[in-house]
């Protein structure tokens, strides 16, 4: 997308909140942003916005806590990309929604 990375963060937050996620952290690492959101105690999604020249690349990762494991940072497994969230971000950033 040829948009400022801060615009991607705003759109991503809106998409996540609309879908029932709670955004609890936005990390800044140089020009990159990582948006953390959770749904309940057992579902986390991270959306990464990384500038590459004039464009911003958006990707994501969904994680889920294994049943019965309440240890700190233990028992989490990757569940792939949150394709539905990325698709809605895509629609909004392209101005079709």
Secondary structure, 3 states (H helix, E strand, C coil): CCCCHHHHHHHHHHHHHHCCCEEEEEEEECCEEEEEEEECCCEEEEEEEEEECCEEEEEEEEEEECCCCCCCCCCEEECCCCHHHHHHHHHHHCCCC
